Amino acid sequence: MLTGAPDENELVTTQLKRLDTAIGAKERERARLLDAYQTGLLGLEELTHRTGILAARRAELTRRRRHSAGAAPSWPPRTVYAADSLDSATASPPHWTASTSQAAGGWYAS
């Protein structure tokens, strides 16, 4: 029995899963780099260089995912800001402030 080619929805779903896996791998790699820097195994210059490369790869994967999904960004802007600020080793961390507003989620960067 011959099976037909997978339909377009299956192909898109498979592609999105692959891209999600690759994006997740880049996030874990960045976390490992930050851990290495915090323990003194990696210098600031090397961290900056390698996180720059990772940021570019992650941005390309995210662009491809958005294109494949044909949808708006899947991450809330606050999450993108936090992820991007981690990629710049020279950027000062945001000041986190408690919020009494439930709409703000309890904490926000100021």
C-alpha positions in Angstrom: 0.0 0.0 0.0 1.4 3.4 -1.0 0.9 6.3 1.4 0.4 9.8 0.1 2.8 12.6 0.8 2.2 14.4 4.1 -0.2 17.3 3.8 1.0 20.9 4.2 -0.3 21.2 7.8 1.8 18.2 8.8 4.9 19.6 7.1 4.4 23.0 8.8 3.8 21.3 12.2 7.0 19.3 11.8 9.0 22.3 10.8 7.7 24.3 13.7 8.6 21.5 16.2 12.1 21.4 14.7 12.5 25.1 15.0 11.1 25.2 18.6 13.6 22.4 19.5 16.5 24.4 17.9 15.4 27.7 19.7 15.2 25.8 23.0 18.7 24.4 22.4 20.1 27.9 21.9 18.4 29.1 25.1 20.0 26.2 27.0 23.4 27.0 25.4 23.1 30.6 26.5 22.3 29.5 30.1 25.3 27.3 30.1 27.5 30.2 28.9 26.2 32.4 31.6 26.8 29.7 34.2 30.4 29.3 32.9 30.9 33.1 33.2 29.5 33.2 36.7 31.8 30.4 37.9 34.8 32.1 36.3 35.4 29.6 33.6 34.7 32.1 30.9 35.9 35.7 30.6 33.7 38.7 29.8 35.2 39.1 26.3 34.5 35.4 25.4 31.0 35.6 26.9 30.2 38.7 24.9 31.5 37.1 21.7 29.8 33.8 22.1 26.4 35.3 23.2 26.5 37.6 20.2 26.8 34.6 17.9 24.1 32.8 19.8 21.8 35.8 19.6 22.2 36.0 15.9 21.4 32.3 15.5 18.4 32.5 17.8 17.1 35.5 15.9 17.4 33.7 12.6 15.6 30.6 14.0 12.9 32.8 15.5 12.5 34.7 12.2 12.2 31.4 10.4 9.6 30.1 12.9 7.5 33.3 12.6 7.7 32.9 8.8 6.7 29.3 9.0 3.9 29.9 11.4 2.7 33.0 9.5 1.8 34.4 12.9 2.7 37.3 15.1 5.7 36.9 17.6 5.1 34.0 19.9 6.9 35.6 22.9 5.5 38.5 24.9 7.6 41.7 24.4 8.7 41.6 28.0 10.2 38.2 27.5 12.0 39.3 24.3 13.4 42.3 26.2 14.7 40.1 29.0 16.2 37.6 26.6 17.9 40.3 24.6 19.3 42.1 27.6 20.9 38.8 28.7 22.8 38.7 25.4 24.6 41.9 26.0 27.1 41.2 28.8 27.9 44.9 29.0 24.2 46.0 29.5 23.2 46.8 33.1 20.5 44.5 34.4 17.0 46.0 34.6 15.8 47.2 38.0 12.9 44.9 39.0 10.1 46.6 40.8 7.2 45.0 42.7 3.8 46.0 41.3 0.5 45.9 43.0 -1.3 45.7 39.6 -2.4 42.2 38.6 -2.2 43.3 35.0 1.5 43.8 35.3 2.0 40.3 36.6 3.4 41.4 39.9 6.9 42.4 38.7 8.2 44.6 35.9 11.5 46.0 34.7 11.9 49.7 35.1 
